[in-house]
Amino acid sequence: MRRWIGLAVVVLAGEAQAQIRVVPPLVTDRPDRTESSVVVPTRGVQLEWGVEVHRPARNKFVVGSAPLIRIGLGRGIELRLDRVIEGEYTSNLQSSGYRETTHDVTLFGLNPGAKAVRSVGERGAVGVIGQVDLDAPLRPTPIGGELIGLWAVDLSDRLGLSGNTGIALERRAHPAYWQTLSLAVGLGNRTGTYVEGYFDRTADGDWLPTLNGGLTVLLTPTVQLDLSGGSTRQAKRQTPFVGLGASVRW
């Protein structure tokens, strides 16, 4: 009898252990500019969406949003699809005392792409993103593209350094080239912070440096909120911005 009881316990324990689902950590490509060197788990679908508000002038606000869908294919590869939405609000006080306001919203084309990554040792990873840009309103040609090199290294269990090098595949794109460097710090099991510096080089040869930072909060193993802010130096003045976003994986 003891033998059969022991066998039954082993079988039940094995079934219970098989039912335990290990949830991979949620790694997002937002809120910083640096794309992560991690892909979505196989057959996983991840949505990342946020809103960023820039103030290039005292009377002007630019609101941008770029929802990103990531689908894990396995073997270190994921499919990606994003779409940029941008709105502009301007308010001018006329000499007559009347305040004139204008609103403009631009919906850019869908941008499909793919990411492939590979581990390097126990703490490093490298990868690449290739993307086709269908942002016809901003480009001299209806179709463009970009190629982004990725790298990341875990300096410790709570400290990570990563960077991107990106280049546009058409001549007059903005930006034509960009470089990022991001330092992420884990503050606990559910919160993290980062500081990042990057610069864009325009097709006209101008350099636009940006410094930003933010906070991430993991609400559940598959849901994350983020808050960010920073400033870009452009035309000899600073353009501040703030952002708020969320990420969820199924």
N, C-alpha and C positions, 0 to 999 in steps of 0.2 A: 504493500500500500504506500509506504513512504517513497518507494521508487517512482510510483506513478504520480504521486503528489509533486515530487521534485521535478519530474518531467513536465507536468502541467505548468508549474511555476516558470520554468525556463521558457516554454513556448509562449506563455502570456507576456512575459517580460520582453521576449524578442519581438512580438507583435506590437507592443506598446512603443518599443524603441524605433521600430520601422515607421510608426505613425508620427514620430517627432520630426517636424520639418525645420530644417536649418535655413533661416532667412539670411541671405547675403546682405552685407552692409549697404546702405543707400549712399552711393557716390554720385554727385551731380556735377554738371558743367557750369552751374551758376552758384553764387552771384558774381564771382570774379570774371575777368576777361579770359583768364587762362582755362583752356579746355583740359579736363582731367585725362589721365592716362589709364582709365578704367572703362570697360564696356559694360553695358547692361547684361545681366545674366541671361542665359539661353531661354528663349521664348518669353522673356520679360518685356513689358511695355512701360516706358517711363515718360511722363509729361512734366516739363519744366516751363514755368511761365512767370513773368514778372513785369513790373512797370518801372520805368526810370524817367525821372523828371530833371531836365537840364535848364539852366537859366543863363543863356548866352548874353543877355542884356537886361537892364532893369525893367523894361517894359515887354519882355519876350520870354515865353516858356516853351520848351519843346518836350513833348511826352512821347516816349518810345516803348514799344512792347514787342517781344520776339518769342512767341511760343515755340517750343522745341519738343518734338516727339522722337524718342529713341527706342529702337526695337533690337533686342539681343538675338543674334543668329547662332552664337556658339563659336568655338575656336578663336576667341579673341576678336570677333567682328560684330559690329552693330550697324544697322541702317539708321539714317537721320533725316528729319524733315522739319524745316523751320519756315516761318513767314514773319516778315518785319512789318509792323504797323507803327506809323509815326503821325503825331498830331502837333500842330503849332498854334499857339495863342499869342496874339500881339495886342497891346492896348496903348493907344496914343491920345494924349490930351491936346485938342485943337485950340487955336487962339481964341475961338469963340466961347471956350469953356466946355464944349461938348467932347466927351470921351468916345473915341472910335475904337472898336474892337473887331478883330478879324480872327476867324478860325479856319483851319485847313487840316484835313486828314488825308494821308496817303497810305494806300494798301499796296505793298510790294508783292512781287511774285513768290511762288513757292520755291524753296531751295533744297533739293534732295542731295544726299551725300552719304558717306560711309566712313566709319572709323575702324582702324585695325591697330591692336596693341600687342606687345610682347613683353614678358617679364625679363628682367636682367638681374640675375642673382636673386637674393632673398628680399631685397629692399628697393629694387629699382624697376623701372618700366620705361619703354619707349613706344612711340606709335606715330600714326599719321592719319590725318583727316583729308579726304578729297570731297569737294562740294561743287555742284553746279548752281550758279546764281542766276535766277530769272528776274532780277530787279530792273526791269526795263526802264522805269521812270528815272533812275539815277545813272544809267549807263549809256554810252554812245552806241553800244550794240545790245540787242535784246537778250543775249545769253552770255554770261561770263562764268567765272569759276575761281576757286582758291584752293591752295594746298597748304596744310598746316602740319609742321613737325611738332611732336609732343615728347616730353620727358618728365620724369618724376622720380624722387628718391625719398624714402622715409629716413629721416635723421635719427628719430627715436620713435617710441610707441605713440607719442603725442605731438610730434613735430615733423612736418613734411615740407619739402621744397620742390617746386615744379615750374615749368616754363614752356612757352610756345614760340615758334618762329613761323610767321605766316607770310605768304606772298600771293598777290592777285595774279590771275592768269590772263588778264587783258590790260592793255597799256594805260588807259585813262581811269582806272578804278580808284575809288577812295575807300579805305586806304590802299596804297599800292604795296606796302610792306609793313609788318608790325612785329614787335618783340615784347614778350611779357615775362615777368618773374614774380612768383607768388609764394609767400611763406604762410603756411597754415598751422594753427596751434589748437590742439584739443583741450578744452577747458573742463571737460567731464564726459560722462557717458552719453549725454544728449546735446551738449553745446560745444561750439567751436568758433574760432575767430580767424581772421586772416588779414594780412597787409600785402598790397600788390603795387608794383610799379610797371608801367608799360608805355611804349611810345608808338605812334603811327607816323608813317612817312607818306605824305600825299603824293599824287602824280606830279604836282608842281615842285616837289622837292622840299616842302615845309615839314618840320618835325613837330609833333604834337605830344608832349609828355603828359602823363596822367598818373596821379597817386590816389589810391583808394583803399578802403578797408571795409570790413563788415562782420556780421554775426550770423551764425546758423543755429537753429534750434530743431532738434529731432522730436516731433510729437509722438510718432509711432515708428516702428522699424522701417516703414515704407512711406512716411509722410514727413516732409521737412519745410520749415519756413525760414526765410532769410531777410536780412536788412543790410543795406550797404550805402556807402556815400563816398564822395571824393571830389576831385577837381582836375580839370584839364586846362593847360595853358595854351591859349590860341589867340593870335593877333595881339600879343603883348598884354593880355588880360586873362584872368582866371574865370573859368566857367564851372561853377559848382553843380553837383548833381546828387540826388538821393534815389534809392531804389528799394523796392519791396517785392518779394516773390515767394513762390511755393513750388515744391516738387513732390510728385507722387508716383509710385511704381505698383503695377499690378503683376 
